[in-house]
Structures are given as C-alpha cells and as structure tokens.
Amino acid sequence: MIPDWLKRLIGWPVAPARPPCRMSEAQARAIASSALGGETALIVHDVVATEHGVEWRIGTATMGTGEVAHISDATGAVLRIEPWGVR
C-alpha cells in the first residue's frame, strides 16, 4: 500500500478520507457503544459508501476477541455485528 503523502508527491489521485456523512463520529460511536453492550473503548474501523448508502464500521479495540458494528449513516440503525480479528 502506498502512503498518501507519496501519492500526492508523484501526482496519483488520493481518495477522500471519508464520504459525506449525516451523523457525526460522536453519534455513531454512541450507537455502536449501546449495540456492543456499553463498550467504551471503540475505534472507527472505516466509513464506506456502499450501494445502500454510507456505512460506519465501529468496533472494539481488541483484535481477536473484538466485534464490529455496521451502522447505517442514513437511519442510525445497526445493520449487523460481526467478530473481527484472528480467532
């Protein structure tokens, strides 16, 4: 993977960090925290544009025993919760 600073240096296009979102990061974290049982140590894994709209992927910081909540930016609904990391 090529770092963004190198892409800018050689003139390659750099993708925007996040697609335009309706929710703030704080709102998405609050929804993920309640979906993951009140977990407070959360990280934003990704914010992606899918065919259904923008989706937040927020999960626990512990790899191997962690979970990721997929949250719809349009509705604030939790789409699914998946384990992540090496098991």
Backbone as a ProteinNet text record, in pm:
[ID]
protein_1_A
[PRIMARY]
MIPDWLKRLIGWPVAPARPPCRMSEAQARAIASSALGGETALIVHDVVATEHGVEWRIGTATMGTGEVAHISDATGAVLRIEPWGVR
[TERTIARY]
85	0	90.3	56.8	136.7	78.2	161.8	111.5	58.7	-36.8	-98.4	2.7	100.4	197.7	279.1	307.1	381.1	292.9	165.4	72.5	64.5	55.7	49.7	179.1	291.9	422	436.8	388.3	403.5	280.3	178.3	63.3	-47.8	-45.1	-154.1	-274.8	-395.3	-514.5	-523.6	-562.6	-579.7	-728.8	-779.6	-922.3	-953.6	-1072.7	-1109.5	-1111.1	-1080.7	-1072.9	-1207.7	-1314.5	-1449.4	-1548.9	-1650	-1757.8	-1839.2	-1916.5	-2000.5	-2097.1	-2106.2	-2187.7	-2292.5	-2405.6	-2510.5	-2481.6	-2431.7	-2403.3	-2260.7	-2242.2	-2106.7	-2042.9	-1913	-1844	-1892.7	-1920.8	-1968.7	-2104	-2193.4	-2323.5	-2307.9	-2222.4	-2200.9	-2136.9	-2043.6	-1980.8	-2082.5	-2173.1	-2274.7	-2366.3	-2405.1	-2489	-2413.2	-2286.6	-2205.4	-2183.8	-2164.3	-2143.3	-2264.5	-2382.7	-2502.6	-2524.6	-2489.3	-2506.6	-2407.3	-2290.6	-2187.3	-2186.2	-2298.8	-2312.3	-2248.3	-2245.3	-2190.4	-2039.7	-1978	-1831.7	-1790	-1683.8	-1640.6	-1511	-1429.2	-1303.1	-1329.6	-1374	-1411.1	-1321.5	-1303.9	-1231.2	-1316.2	-1298.6	-1367.5	-1280.7	-1328.6	-1254.2	-1259	-1377.6	-1393.1	-1527.1	-1534.6	-1660.9	-1662	-1755.8	-1755.5	-1889.9	-1882.4	-2003.7	-2035.9	-2152.3	-2196.5	-2310.2	-2364	-2477	-2602.6	-2604.5	-2720.7	-2701.9	-2587	-2558.1	-2429	-2407.5	-2284.7	-2300.5	-2193.7	-2196.4	-2075.4	-2101.3	-1996.5	-1961.4	-1832.3	-1786.3	-1703.3	-1765.3	-1703.7	-1697.9	-1582.5	-1569	-1478.2	-1463.6	-1377.6	-1231.5	-1147	-1006.1	-927	-988.9	-920.2	-932.8	-822.2	-824	-824.5	-904.5	-912.1	-1035.1	-1072.7	-1194.3	-1291.1	-1264.3	-1343.6	-1464.3	-1547	-1665.5	-1673.7	-1732.9	-1752.8	-1901.3	-1951.6	-2090.2	-2094.6	-2179	-2200.4	-2326.6	-2312.4	-2421.3	-2454.6	-2583.2	-2629.1	-2622.1	-2556.9	-2547	-2681.1	-2763.1	-2891.3	-2993.2	-2998	-3102.3	-3049.7	-2920.5	-2865.5	-2892.1	-2942.3	-2973.4	-2847.4	-2839	-2730	-2765.2	-2686.3	-2714.1	-2674.7	-2558.6	-2512.6	-2392.4	-2364.1	-2246.2	-2167.8	-2038.3	-1954.3	-1830.6	-1778.5	-1648.4	-1539.1	-1428.3	-1317.4	-1187	-1088.4	-958.2	-933.4	-822	-782.2	-842.7	-906.7	-970.3	-899.8
-117.1	0	124.3	219.6	341	448.6	512.4	618.4	738.3	809.6	924.1	1033	1056.7	1162.8	1130.7	1001.4	962.4	975.9	941.4	958.4	1105	1195.5	1338.2	1385.2	1333	1371.6	1334.9	1216.3	1172.5	1200.3	1261.6	1304.2	1203	1094	996	1051.5	1016	1064.9	1002.9	1085.3	1040.9	1040.4	926.2	914.7	996.7	1055	1128.9	1035.5	1090.6	1009.7	947.4	1024.6	974.4	1030.1	950.6	1005.9	1103.9	1192.1	1283.8	1206.4	1245.8	1173.9	1265.6	1206.8	1279.8	1282.6	1169.6	1160.3	1206.9	1255.9	1286.8	1159.3	1163	1046.2	1016.4	1120.1	1100.2	1028	1065	998.2	851.9	824.8	687.2	603.6	662.4	590.9	559.6	651.4	628.5	512.4	506.9	397.1	265.4	265.8	144	99	193.4	158.9	86.8	137.3	70.9	-64.3	-75.5	-202.3	-308.3	-263.6	-356.7	-373.7	-350.5	-377.1	-275.1	-149.7	-44.3	-31.6	-93.1	-85.6	58.6	104.1	242.5	257.7	154.3	160.3	119.3	215.3	187.3	263.1	204.9	272.4	268.9	369.6	373.3	295.2	178.9	96.4	157.5	204.8	255.4	325.3	415.3	475	458.2	377.4	342.9	374.9	403.5	421.7	288.2	232.8	106.5	135.3	30.8	51	93	73.4	112.1	245.7	307.2	434.4	426.3	526	532.9	443.8	371.5	278	303.3	318.5	331.5	191.9	165.3	38.9	72.2	53.5	89.9	-34.2	-55.1	-175.2	-158	-267.2	-267.9	-264.5	-220.5	-205.1	-333.8	-438.1	-563.5	-656.6	-681.7	-771	-915.5	-997.4	-1138.4	-1170.4	-1079.7	-1100.1	-985.4	-905.3	-786.2	-809.2	-706.8	-707.1	-572.9	-574.1	-453.1	-435.4	-315.7	-281.7	-205	-249.2	-181.4	-96.8	34.7	127.7	207.6	216.5	295.4	443.1	521.5	665.1	734.5	684.2	748.5	732	612.9	585.2	571.4	546.4	523	383.2	296.3	159.1	73.3	-20.8	-117.5	-224.8	-236.6	-331.5	-473.1	-485.6	-616.6	-595.1	-699.6	-700.9	-824.9	-805.2	-916.6	-924.9	-1045.6	-1057.6	-1013.2	-965.3	-929.9	-972.7	-996.4	-1035.3	-1184	-1227.9	-1367.8	-1445.3	-1553.8	-1637.3	-1769.1
0	0	0	-82.5	-94.8	-2.9	79.7	169	89.2	149.6	81.6	47.8	135.8	108.6	-16.8	-40.3	-159.9	-283.9	-270.4	-383.2	-424.5	-325.6	-357.6	-423.1	-377.1	-430	-576.5	-614.5	-753.6	-839.5	-779.4	-857.6	-872	-796.9	-800.3	-728.7	-771.2	-700.8	-561.5	-466.9	-328.9	-298.9	-255.3	-222.8	-98.4	-91.2	29.3	149.7	266.2	387.2	421.1	406.4	437	336.6	305	223.3	307.8	245.8	323.1	412.3	538.2	636.9	698.3	735.3	807	956.4	1008.2	1151.8	1180.3	1301.4	1344.8	1398.6	1417	1471.4	1612.9	1690.9	1828.4	1830.4	1738	1731.1	1692	1594.6	1550.1	1661.2	1735.7	1847.3	1956.6	1983.5	2086.3	2047.3	1921.4	1873	1882.1	1841.3	1846.5	1990.4	2079.8	2220.3	2278.4	2249.2	2301.3	2232.6	2104.2	2032.8	2080.5	2127.2	2170.9	2322.1	2384.5	2527	2618.2	2576.8	2661.4	2655.8	2558.5	2542.2	2517.9	2585.4	2570.6	2491.7	2487.3	2412.2	2267.7	2186.7	2048	1951.8	1832.6	1725.9	1599.2	1515.9	1386.6	1288.4	1247.5	1152.7	1013.4	973.7	838.1	824	729.6	685.9	534.4	484.9	342.8	278.6	150.1	70.7	5.1	36.6	-21.9	-119.4	-181	-272.7	-198.3	-66.3	14.4	85.2	70.8	136.5	216.5	298.4	378.7	501.9	534	646.4	736.9	864.8	965.7	1014.1	1033.2	1090.5	1212.9	1327.9	1454.9	1542.7	1604.1	1684.6	1803.3	1875	1992.3	1947.4	2037.3	2004.6	2022.1	2073.3	2099.8	1980.8	1913.3	1798.5	1847	1785.4	1821.5	1903	1991.1	2069.3	2045.9	1944.5	1920.3	1832.3	1827.9	1742.2	1670.9	1554.3	1475	1449.5	1478.5	1449.6	1317.4	1226.8	1098.7	1115.6	1099.9	1128.2	1003.2	970.7	856.8	893.1	807	831.9	812.3	722.4	691.8	803.9	863.6	962.3	1104.6	1120.1	1252.8	1304	1216.8	1257.1	1252.7	1345.7	1345.2	1243.4	1138.4	1031.2	1071.4	1132.6	1181.5	1272.7	1350	1437	1401	1373.2	1331.6	1419.9	1440.8	1509.1	1413.2	1466.9	1380.6	1445.2	1361.8	1408.9	1389.9	1437.5	1425	1539.8	1510.1	1613.6	1624.3
[MASK]
+++++++++++++++++++++++++++++++++++++++++++++++++++++++++++++++++++++++++++++++++++++++

